Amino acid sequence: MGDANNIQIMAEPQMDPNVCRFIVDRPVYNGLVTCKNEKMAEGSPLMEGLFAISGIREVMVAGSTVTIAKKSTLEWHQIGKEIGTVIREKITAGGKLIDEESLNKDLPVNPELKAQVQEVFDEEINPGLASHGGSAEVIDAKGNTVFITLSGGCQGCASASQTLRYGIERILRERIPTIEEVIDVTDHSAGINPYM
């Protein structure tokens, strides 16, 4: 339980104007789960709450990141507060947020994409991050979504989200145009220098 006002959430609109990431200051779900409609959401309090908001098309949760796609013409600043309220209320209520049994959580695994991303990490990205004591690792690739973790000096670094969005993600999209989304599943609240 706890006080919902103590839960910090940062919104990060994506290149696709209909997609926004909501990064919570604590883990929401240990793993990856995707929900595409209200029927799939049944039995998962967090998903039910989010799909009760008008205009939500799809929700993906990985670690402390809740990625939402909308079909609404409303801007993110108009529905973002409602999304934040739902996330805070469901976390504060305690209990299970996600029911894995009711959701088809496994997107098709994409080992070829994972290998391509790892190659870009090894050859281009990690040499630069190493100069700051950090590194990035690809954890998985499902569909056209890539899941990564940051470690060393990057875990808990106040600039981690900027490094991800304007450095790592930009390079990956340039080298591998089929990538739809890059999701950081690092627990930035842990480590030596947590920033949340």
GROMACS elastic network, one bead per residue, 0.5 to 0.9 nm:
[ bonds ]
;  ai    aj funct       b0    kb
    1     4     6  0.84525   500
    1    91     6  0.71997   500
    1    93     6  0.56096   500
    1    94     6  0.51597   500
    1    95     6  0.87341   500
    2     5     6  0.87885   500
    2     6     6  0.79316   500
    2    91     6  0.86706   500
    2    92     6  0.55893   500
    2    93     6  0.81876   500
    2    94     6  0.86606   500
    3     6     6  0.56236   500
    3     7     6  0.75072   500
    3    88     6  0.86937   500
    3    92     6  0.65565   500
    4     7     6  0.55422   500
    4     8     6  0.88343   500
    4    85     6  0.83269   500
    4    88     6  0.52060   500
    4    89     6  0.63317   500
    4    91     6  0.77791   500
    4    92     6  0.57136   500
    5     8     6  0.76706   500
    5    88     6  0.77176   500
    6    88     6  0.88418   500
    7    24     6  0.72829   500
    7    25     6  0.65395   500
    7    26     6  0.79729   500
    7    88     6  0.64059   500
    7    91     6  0.86970   500
    7    92     6  0.87242   500
    8    23     6  0.83415   500
    8    24     6  0.59789   500
    8    25     6  0.54154   500
    8    26     6  0.84429   500
    8    88     6  0.86509   500
    8   196     6  0.78144   500
    9    22     6  0.62759   500
    9    23     6  0.54593   500
    9    25     6  0.62877   500
    9    84     6  0.68819   500
    9    87     6  0.88492   500
    9    88     6  0.86928   500
   10    21     6  0.81197   500
   10    22     6  0.56133   500
   10    23     6  0.51103   500
   10    24     6  0.65893   500
   10    25     6  0.83264   500
   11    20     6  0.68110   500
   11    21     6  0.57329   500
   11    23     6  0.63610   500
   11    24     6  0.89218   500
   11    76     6  0.88462   500
   11    80     6  0.76958   500
   11    84     6  0.89888   500
   12    19     6  0.89602   500
   12    20     6  0.56583   500
   12    22     6  0.62618   500
   12    23     6  0.76934   500
   13    16     6  0.78944   500
   13    17     6  0.69198   500
   13    18     6  0.82678   500
   13    19     6  0.63401   500
   13    21     6  0.61246   500
   13    22     6  0.85097   500
   13    76     6  0.77229   500
   14    17     6  0.62377   500
   14    18     6  0.78310   500
   14    19     6  0.56099   500
   14    20     6  0.53882   500
   14    21     6  0.71009   500
   14   165     6  0.89658   500
   14   181     6  0.88046   500
   15    18     6  0.85504   500
   15    19     6  0.76677   500
   15    20     6  0.88059   500
   16    19     6  0.55377   500
   16    20     6  0.81748   500
   17    20     6  0.75867   500
   17    69     6  0.89389   500
   17    70     6  0.89684   500
   17    75     6  0.87473   500
   17    76     6  0.87343   500
   18    68     6  0.82016   500
   18    69     6  0.55220   500
   18    70     6  0.52904   500
   18    71     6  0.69381   500
   18    72     6  0.81452   500
   18    73     6  0.87282   500
   18    75     6  0.86406   500
   18    76     6  0.83770   500
   19    67     6  0.70973   500
   19    68     6  0.56702   500
   19    70     6  0.64801   500
   19    76     6  0.88527   500
   20    66     6  0.84785   500
   20    67     6  0.58259   500
   20    68     6  0.54866   500
   20    69     6  0.66182   500
   20    70     6  0.85072   500
   20    76     6  0.75605   500
   21    65     6  0.65759   500
   21    66     6  0.57796   500
   21    68     6  0.63035   500
   21    69     6  0.88856   500
   21   183     6  0.88996   500
   22    64     6  0.83884   500
   22    65     6  0.57782   500
   22    66     6  0.50373   500
   22    67     6  0.60769   500
   22    68     6  0.78061   500
   22    80     6  0.87677   500
   22    83     6  0.86811   500
   22    84     6  0.80294   500
   23    26     6  0.85615   500
   23    64     6  0.58889   500
   23    66     6  0.63281   500
   23    67     6  0.83724   500
   24    27     6  0.71011   500
   24    28     6  0.74453   500
   24    64     6  0.52542   500
   24    65     6  0.62416   500
   24    66     6  0.77116   500
   24    87     6  0.86275   500
   24   196     6  0.87538   500
   25    28     6  0.89728   500
   25    64     6  0.68760   500
   25   187     6  0.87129   500
   25   188     6  0.79931   500
   25   189     6  0.67189   500
   25   195     6  0.89073   500
   25   196     6  0.55291   500
   26    63     6  0.83217   500
   26    64     6  0.57181   500
   26   187     6  0.75592   500
   26   188     6  0.84369   500
   26   189     6  0.67632   500
   26   196     6  0.82583   500
   27    30     6  0.69823   500
   27    62     6  0.85231   500
   27    63     6  0.52028   500
   27    65     6  0.79013   500
   27   187     6  0.69896   500
   27   189     6  0.87519   500
   28    61     6  0.74379   500
   28    62     6  0.75563   500
   28    63     6  0.57379   500
   28    65     6  0.73422   500
   28    66     6  0.80408   500
   28    87     6  0.89772   500
   28    91     6  0.77843   500
   28    97     6  0.76155   500
   28    98     6  0.88506   500
   29    32     6  0.72491   500
   29    33     6  0.81641   500
   29    61     6  0.66517   500
   29    62     6  0.61545   500
   29    63     6  0.50626   500
   29    64     6  0.67533   500
   29    65     6  0.86246   500
   29    97     6  0.76580   500
   29    98     6  0.72989   500
   30    61     6  0.89529   500
   30    62     6  0.69175   500
   30    63     6  0.52973   500
   30    64     6  0.83472   500
   31    61     6  0.78559   500
   31    62     6  0.55075   500
   31    63     6  0.59632   500
   31   185     6  0.85005   500
   32    60     6  0.72785   500
   32    61     6  0.57300   500
   32    63     6  0.71215   500
   32   105     6  0.66726   500
   32   106     6  0.79109   500
   33    59     6  0.83330   500
   33    60     6  0.56806   500
   33    61     6  0.53609   500
   33    62     6  0.65821   500
   33    98     6  0.83481   500
   33   100     6  0.75887   500
   33   103     6  0.73326   500
   33   104     6  0.74980   500
   33   106     6  0.71706   500
   33   107     6  0.86300   500
   34    58     6  0.74474   500
   34    59     6  0.58040   500
   34    61     6  0.64563   500
   34    62     6  0.87711   500
   34   103     6  0.72611   500
   34   104     6  0.70434   500
   34   105     6  0.54387   500
   34   106     6  0.78359   500
   34   107     6  0.79623   500
   35    38     6  0.80946   500
   35    40     6  0.60519   500
   35    41     6  0.62863   500
   35    47     6  0.72127   500
   35    57     6  0.88971   500
   35    58     6  0.58149   500
   35    59     6  0.52248   500
   35    60     6  0.62704   500
   35    61     6  0.86806   500
   35   103     6  0.65886   500
   35   104     6  0.74615   500
   35   105     6  0.76427   500
   36    39     6  0.84329   500
   36    40     6  0.66812   500
   36    41     6  0.78942   500
   36    57     6  0.65131   500
   36    59     6  0.65353   500
   36    60     6  0.85577   500
   37    40     6  0.54804   500
   37    41     6  0.63547   500
   37    47     6  0.89789   500
   37    51     6  0.72210   500
   37    56     6  0.84954   500
   37    57     6  0.67923   500
   37    58     6  0.65656   500
   37    59     6  0.85167   500
   38    42     6  0.65934   500
   38    47     6  0.79162   500
   38    48     6  0.67188   500
   38    51     6  0.58530   500
   38    52     6  0.79353   500
   39    42     6  0.56035   500
   39    48     6  0.88912   500
   40    43     6  0.82637   500
   40    44     6  0.85632   500
   40    47     6  0.84690   500
   40    48     6  0.88034   500
   40   102     6  0.64213   500
   40   103     6  0.57543   500
   40   104     6  0.78808   500
   41    44     6  0.56317   500
   41    45     6  0.77929   500
   41    46     6  0.82096   500
   41    47     6  0.50119   500
   41    48     6  0.51140   500
   41    49     6  0.86974   500
   41    50     6  0.88577   500
   41    51     6  0.73803   500
   41    98     6  0.87477   500
   41    99     6  0.86956   500
   41   102     6  0.74033   500
   41   103     6  0.71258   500
   42    45     6  0.76441   500
   42    47     6  0.75857   500
   42    48     6  0.60732   500
   42    99     6  0.86135   500
   42   102     6  0.70225   500
   42   103     6  0.86050   500
   43    47     6  0.83437   500
   43    48     6  0.74590   500
   43    98     6  0.76114   500
   43    99     6  0.60350   500
   43   101     6  0.88063   500
   43   102     6  0.65319   500
   43   103     6  0.88987   500
   44    47     6  0.54109   500
   44    48     6  0.60085   500
   44    49     6  0.85818   500
   44    96     6  0.76841   500
   44    97     6  0.58231   500
   44   100     6  0.80620   500
   44   102     6  0.75297   500
   44   103     6  0.83786   500
   45    48     6  0.50903   500
   45    49     6  0.60791   500
   45    50     6  0.86291   500
   45    90     6  0.68299   500
   45    96     6  0.75740   500
   45    97     6  0.53280   500
   45    98     6  0.65038   500
   45    99     6  0.81664   500
   46    49     6  0.52122   500
   46    50     6  0.62578   500
   46    51     6  0.86677   500
   46    86     6  0.73911   500
   46    87     6  0.67257   500
   46    89     6  0.89452   500
   46    90     6  0.59100   500
   46    91     6  0.81844   500
   46    96     6  0.87201   500
   46    97     6  0.51551   500
   46    98     6  0.64159   500
   47    50     6  0.51190   500
   47    51     6  0.60347   500
   47    52     6  0.84641   500
   47    59     6  0.73413   500
   47    97     6  0.78571   500
   47    98     6  0.72011   500
   48    51     6  0.52733   500
   48    52     6  0.61705   500
   49    52     6  0.51880   500
   49    53     6  0.71280   500
   49    83     6  0.86305   500
   49    86     6  0.60221   500
   49    87     6  0.80523   500
   49    90     6  0.78897   500
   50    53     6  0.55406   500
   50    54     6  0.87735   500
   50    56     6  0.72421   500
   50    59     6  0.79452   500
   50    68     6  0.89753   500
   50    82     6  0.87113   500
   50    83     6  0.65248   500
   50    86     6  0.65302   500
   50    87     6  0.78635   500
   51    54     6  0.71746   500
   51    55     6  0.80673   500
   51    56     6  0.57873   500
   51    57     6  0.78406   500
   51    58     6  0.82374   500
   51    59     6  0.83338   500
   52    55     6  0.88360   500
   52    56     6  0.80613   500
   53    56     6  0.63031   500
   53    79     6  0.81786   500
   53    82     6  0.75079   500
   53    83     6  0.76010   500
   54    70     6  0.89046   500
   54    71     6  0.89216   500
   54    72     6  0.73712   500
   54    79     6  0.87717   500
   55    69     6  0.88442   500
   55    70     6  0.55409   500
   55    71     6  0.51302   500
   55    73     6  0.79693   500
   55    74     6  0.81144   500
   56    59     6  0.77615   500
   56    68     6  0.72053   500
   56    69     6  0.63042   500
   56    71     6  0.60914   500
   56    72     6  0.70090   500
   57    68     6  0.75518   500
   57    69     6  0.54075   500
   57    71     6  0.55835   500
   57    72     6  0.83501   500
   58    67     6  0.82608   500
   58    68     6  0.58464   500
   58    69     6  0.50705   500
   58    70     6  0.68964   500
   58    71     6  0.88989   500
   59    66     6  0.69924   500
   59    67     6  0.57761   500
   59    69     6  0.64406   500
   59    70     6  0.89524   500
   60    65     6  0.81285   500
   60    66     6  0.58389   500
   60    67     6  0.50728   500
   60    68     6  0.64774   500
   60    69     6  0.86573   500
   61    64     6  0.74086   500
   61    65     6  0.57604   500
   61    67     6  0.62407   500
   61    68     6  0.87046   500
   62    65     6  0.53526   500
   62    66     6  0.66489   500
   62    67     6  0.82746   500
   62   147     6  0.84234   500
   62   183     6  0.76267   500
   62   184     6  0.81753   500
   62   185     6  0.60674   500
   63    66     6  0.81548   500
   63   184     6  0.82083   500
   63   185     6  0.50712   500
   63   186     6  0.72420   500
   63   187     6  0.72131   500
   64   184     6  0.87106   500
   64   185     6  0.67523   500
   64   186     6  0.79885   500
   64   187     6  0.70831   500
   64   188     6  0.89260   500
   65   183     6  0.76242   500
   65   184     6  0.75703   500
   65   185     6  0.70447   500
   66    87     6  0.89629   500
   67   183     6  0.87172   500
   70    73     6  0.82078   500
   70    74     6  0.87300   500
   70    76     6  0.89859   500
   71    74     6  0.86886   500
   72    75     6  0.79840   500
   74    77     6  0.82768   500
   74    78     6  0.62237   500
   74    79     6  0.69540   500
   75    78     6  0.53223   500
   75    79     6  0.68050   500
   75    80     6  0.83798   500
   76    79     6  0.53192   500
   76    80     6  0.52466   500
   76    81     6  0.86373   500
   77    80     6  0.51835   500
   77    81     6  0.71419   500
   78    81     6  0.70036   500
   78    82     6  0.81191   500
   79    82     6  0.53313   500
   79    83     6  0.63507   500
   79    84     6  0.87627   500
   80    83     6  0.50194   500
   80    84     6  0.61042   500
   80    85     6  0.85490   500
   81    84     6  0.50084   500
   81    85     6  0.60734   500
   81    86     6  0.86657   500
   82    85     6  0.50542   500
   82    86     6  0.63078   500
   82    87     6  0.87327   500
   83    86     6  0.52422   500
   83    87     6  0.62989   500
   83    88     6  0.86794   500
   84    87     6  0.51724   500
   84    88     6  0.61175   500
   84    89     6  0.85195   500
   85    88     6  0.51988   500
   85    89     6  0.60171   500
   85    90     6  0.85703   500
   86    89     6  0.51376   500
   86    90     6  0.60903   500
   86    91     6  0.85398   500
   87    90     6  0.53787   500
   87    91     6  0.62043   500
   87    92     6  0.85463   500
   88    91     6  0.52688   500
   88    92     6  0.59754   500
   88    93     6  0.85076   500
   89    92     6  0.51298   500
   89    93     6  0.60425   500
   89    94     6  0.89339   500
   90    93     6  0.51808   500
   90    94     6  0.68829   500
   90    95     6  0.84954   500
   90    96     6  0.89581   500
   90    97     6  0.68018   500
   91    94     6  0.56172   500
   91    95     6  0.79468   500
   91    96     6  0.87282   500
   91    97     6  0.71834   500
   92    95     6  0.88808   500
   94    97     6  0.79051   500
   96    99     6  0.71192   500
   98   101     6  0.89028   500
   98   102     6  0.86645   500
   98   103     6  0.84817   500
   99   102     6  0.57122   500
   99   103     6  0.68246   500
  100   103     6  0.52765   500
  100   104     6  0.74889   500
  100   105     6  0.68702   500
  101   104     6  0.76356   500
  101   105     6  0.86603   500
  102   105     6  0.88293   500
  103   106     6  0.87066   500
  104   107     6  0.77956   500
  106   109     6  0.77228   500
  106   142     6  0.78396   500
  107   110     6  0.89072   500
  107   142     6  0.53874   500
  107   143     6  0.58493   500
  108   141     6  0.85785   500
  108   142     6  0.53817   500
  108   143     6  0.53895   500
  109   114     6  0.89444   500
  109   140     6  0.77501   500
  109   141     6  0.60208   500
  109   143     6  0.62391   500
  110   113     6  0.55057   500
  110   114     6  0.63994   500
  110   115     6  0.88848   500
  110   140     6  0.79719   500
  110   141     6  0.52575   500
  110   142     6  0.52076   500
  110   143     6  0.59719   500
  110   144     6  0.75501   500
  110   145     6  0.88560   500
  111   115     6  0.61703   500
  111   116     6  0.86428   500
  111   140     6  0.79363   500
  111   141     6  0.66505   500
  111   142     6  0.82099   500
  112   115     6  0.52050   500
  112   116     6  0.63018   500
  112   117     6  0.87595   500
  112   141     6  0.85038   500
  113   116     6  0.50256   500
  113   117     6  0.61740   500
  113   118     6  0.85653   500
  113   140     6  0.89005   500
  113   141     6  0.62908   500
  113   142     6  0.84532   500
  113   143     6  0.87565   500
  113   144     6  0.76196   500
  113   145     6  0.89201   500
  113   146     6  0.80145   500
  113   176     6  0.84324   500
  113   178     6  0.88082   500
  113   179     6  0.82865   500
  114   117     6  0.52270   500
  114   118     6  0.61767   500
  114   119     6  0.86779   500
  114   138     6  0.67674   500
  114   139     6  0.80079   500
  114   140     6  0.61467   500
  114   141     6  0.51753   500
  114   142     6  0.85072   500
  114   146     6  0.72654   500
  114   147     6  0.89790   500
  115   118     6  0.50881   500
  115   119     6  0.62268   500
  115   120     6  0.88112   500
  115   138     6  0.86771   500
  115   141     6  0.89596   500
  116   119     6  0.51761   500
  116   120     6  0.64916   500
  116   121     6  0.87677   500
  116   176     6  0.77430   500
  117   120     6  0.51379   500
  117   121     6  0.61983   500
  117   122     6  0.86544   500
  117   137     6  0.89751   500
  117   138     6  0.68805   500
  117   141     6  0.88358   500
  117   146     6  0.81020   500
  117   172     6  0.70137   500
  117   175     6  0.87984   500
  117   176     6  0.78437   500
  118   122     6  0.60792   500
  118   123     6  0.85558   500
  118   137     6  0.71399   500
  118   138     6  0.60822   500
  119   122     6  0.51212   500
  119   123     6  0.60635   500
  119   124     6  0.82275   500
  120   123     6  0.52804   500
  120   124     6  0.55130   500
  120   125     6  0.65462   500
  120   126     6  0.85729   500
  120   171     6  0.83298   500
  120   172     6  0.71797   500
  120   175     6  0.77342   500
  121   124     6  0.56292   500
  121   126     6  0.54137   500
  121   127     6  0.82546   500
  121   135     6  0.86907   500
  121   136     6  0.69642   500
  121   137     6  0.72264   500
  121   138     6  0.80905   500
  121   168     6  0.85319   500
  121   172     6  0.86373   500
  122   125     6  0.65211   500
  122   126     6  0.57284   500
  122   127     6  0.72926   500
  122   137     6  0.89994   500
  123   126     6  0.71227   500
  123   127     6  0.71400   500
  124   127     6  0.62173   500
  124   128     6  0.71705   500
  124   171     6  0.85768   500
  125   128     6  0.55889   500
  125   129     6  0.64127   500
  125   130     6  0.87331   500
  125   135     6  0.81123   500
  125   136     6  0.77007   500
  125   167     6  0.83894   500
  125   168     6  0.67625   500
  125   171     6  0.80934   500
  126   130     6  0.57993   500
  126   131     6  0.87124   500
  126   134     6  0.76562   500
  126   135     6  0.53533   500
  126   136     6  0.63203   500
  126   137     6  0.86373   500
  127   130     6  0.51894   500
  127   131     6  0.69028   500
  127   135     6  0.81845   500
  128   131     6  0.56330   500
  128   132     6  0.75185   500
  128   134     6  0.86285   500
  128   135     6  0.85857   500
  129   132     6  0.54348   500
  129   133     6  0.64956   500
  129   135     6  0.54309   500
  129   136     6  0.77366   500
  129   153     6  0.84627   500
  129   154     6  0.79002   500
  130   134     6  0.50017   500
  130   135     6  0.59655   500
  130   152     6  0.87436   500
  130   153     6  0.85714   500
  131   134     6  0.73703   500
  132   135     6  0.87029   500
  132   152     6  0.87950   500
  132   153     6  0.64250   500
  132   154     6  0.79820   500
  133   151     6  0.87037   500
  133   152     6  0.58318   500
  133   154     6  0.74160   500
  134   150     6  0.71880   500
  134   151     6  0.56768   500
  134   155     6  0.76394   500
  135   149     6  0.84678   500
  135   150     6  0.58148   500
  135   151     6  0.53841   500
  135   152     6  0.62461   500
  135   153     6  0.76364   500
  135   154     6  0.67466   500
  135   155     6  0.88685   500
  136   148     6  0.68032   500
  136   149     6  0.57257   500
  136   151     6  0.62651   500
  136   152     6  0.88200   500
  136   154     6  0.80851   500
  136   168     6  0.87672   500
  137   147     6  0.86568   500
  137   148     6  0.55032   500
  137   149     6  0.54064   500
  137   150     6  0.65115   500
  137   151     6  0.80645   500
  138   141     6  0.77865   500
  138   146     6  0.71769   500
  138   147     6  0.59798   500
  138   149     6  0.65662   500
  139   146     6  0.78105   500
  139   147     6  0.54557   500
  139   148     6  0.51595   500
  139   149     6  0.67880   500
  139   185     6  0.86338   500
  140   145     6  0.84358   500
  140   146     6  0.60676   500
  140   147     6  0.52033   500
  140   148     6  0.71137   500
  141   144     6  0.68285   500
  141   145     6  0.56347   500
  141   147     6  0.60742   500
  141   148     6  0.88693   500
  142   145     6  0.53611   500
  142   146     6  0.65811   500
  142   147     6  0.81959   500
  143   146     6  0.82584   500
  143   179     6  0.88181   500
  143   180     6  0.87414   500
  144   178     6  0.65098   500
  144   179     6  0.50190   500
  144   180     6  0.53668   500
  144   181     6  0.68989   500
  144   182     6  0.89377   500
  145   179     6  0.61484   500
  145   180     6  0.56912   500
  145   182     6  0.59559   500
  145   183     6  0.74393   500
  146   179     6  0.72705   500
  146   180     6  0.81467   500
  146   181     6  0.62457   500
  146   183     6  0.61531   500
  146   184     6  0.86052   500
  147   181     6  0.85099   500
  147   182     6  0.60011   500
  147   184     6  0.59638   500
  147   185     6  0.64937   500
  148   182     6  0.73005   500
  148   183     6  0.61881   500
  148   184     6  0.50231   500
  148   185     6  0.60359   500
  148   186     6  0.73608   500
  149   155     6  0.83398   500
  149   183     6  0.85025   500
  149   184     6  0.55844   500
  149   185     6  0.55494   500
  149   187     6  0.83501   500
  150   153     6  0.83670   500
  150   154     6  0.55294   500
  150   155     6  0.54820   500
  150   156     6  0.88231   500
  150   160     6  0.80708   500
  150   164     6  0.88981   500
  150   184     6  0.74656   500
  150   185     6  0.82771   500
  150   186     6  0.59456   500
  150   187     6  0.88726   500
  150   188     6  0.86548   500
  151   154     6  0.52668   500
  151   156     6  0.84710   500
  151   186     6  0.78267   500
  151   191     6  0.85538   500
  152   155     6  0.57784   500
  152   156     6  0.87984   500
  152   191     6  0.83674   500
  152   192     6  0.87136   500
  153   156     6  0.74281   500
  153   157     6  0.65098   500
  153   192     6  0.84725   500
  153   193     6  0.81210   500
  154   157     6  0.51120   500
  154   158     6  0.84684   500
  154   159     6  0.79527   500
  154   160     6  0.58753   500
  154   163     6  0.86589   500
  154   188     6  0.87644   500
  154   193     6  0.89898   500
  155   158     6  0.88513   500
  155   160     6  0.72030   500
  155   186     6  0.71003   500
  155   187     6  0.75871   500
  155   188     6  0.54941   500
  155   189     6  0.84165   500
  155   190     6  0.77989   500
  155   191     6  0.63080   500
  155   192     6  0.77884   500
  155   193     6  0.71469   500
  155   194     6  0.71126   500
  155   195     6  0.86967   500
  156   159     6  0.85052   500
  156   160     6  0.71212   500
  156   186     6  0.88115   500
  156   187     6  0.79783   500
  156   189     6  0.63786   500
  156   190     6  0.69874   500
  156   191     6  0.63293   500
  156   192     6  0.70244   500
  156   196     6  0.76456   500
  157   160     6  0.52371   500
  157   161     6  0.85297   500
  157   188     6  0.77862   500
  157   193     6  0.63139   500
  157   194     6  0.67406   500
  157   195     6  0.61403   500
  158   161     6  0.75514   500
  158   162     6  0.85528   500
  158   193     6  0.85281   500
  158   194     6  0.80365   500
  158   195     6  0.54836   500
  158   196     6  0.85138   500
  159   162     6  0.52996   500
  159   163     6  0.60796   500
  159   164     6  0.85874   500
  160   163     6  0.50377   500
  160   164     6  0.60698   500
  160   165     6  0.85807   500
  160   188     6  0.87245   500
  161   164     6  0.50632   500
  161   165     6  0.60570   500
  161   166     6  0.83917   500
  161   184     6  0.86170   500
  162   165     6  0.51807   500
  162   166     6  0.56885   500
  162   167     6  0.72973   500
  163   166     6  0.56703   500
  163   168     6  0.63303   500
  163   169     6  0.83317   500
  164   167     6  0.55643   500
  164   169     6  0.56932   500
  164   170     6  0.82597   500
  164   182     6  0.85290   500
  164   183     6  0.89593   500
  164   184     6  0.77904   500
  165   168     6  0.63098   500
  165   169     6  0.51272   500
  165   170     6  0.66909   500
  165   182     6  0.85928   500
  166   169     6  0.62452   500
  166   170     6  0.56179   500
  166   171     6  0.83011   500
  167   170     6  0.54246   500
  167   171     6  0.62061   500
  167   172     6  0.86346   500
  168   171     6  0.53480   500
  168   172     6  0.61449   500
  168   173     6  0.86525   500
  168   182     6  0.88789   500
  169   172     6  0.51301   500
  169   173     6  0.60955   500
  169   174     6  0.85603   500
  169   181     6  0.83864   500
  169   182     6  0.63956   500
  170   173     6  0.52819   500
  170   174     6  0.62148   500
  170   175     6  0.87257   500
  171   174     6  0.51379   500
  171   175     6  0.61938   500
  171   176     6  0.84008   500
  172   175     6  0.52103   500
  172   176     6  0.56958   500
  172   177     6  0.77174   500
  172   179     6  0.76421   500
  172   182     6  0.85900   500
  173   176     6  0.51139   500
  173   178     6  0.74913   500
  173   179     6  0.61016   500
  173   180     6  0.81886   500
  173   181     6  0.88707   500
  174   177     6  0.59164   500
  176   179     6  0.60916   500
  177   180     6  0.80096   500
  179   182     6  0.75019   500
  184   187     6  0.87241   500
  185   188     6  0.87593   500
  186   189     6  0.87080   500
  186   190     6  0.88342   500
  187   190     6  0.57537   500
  187   191     6  0.80284   500
  187   194     6  0.86981   500
  188   191     6  0.68882   500
  188   193     6  0.82414   500
  188   194     6  0.54734   500
  188   195     6  0.66043   500
  188   196     6  0.69023   500
  189   193     6  0.81007   500
  189   195     6  0.63603   500
  189   196     6  0.54470   500
  190   193     6  0.76060   500
  190   194     6  0.55981   500
  190   195     6  0.88236   500
  190   196     6  0.89642   500
  191   194     6  0.59267   500
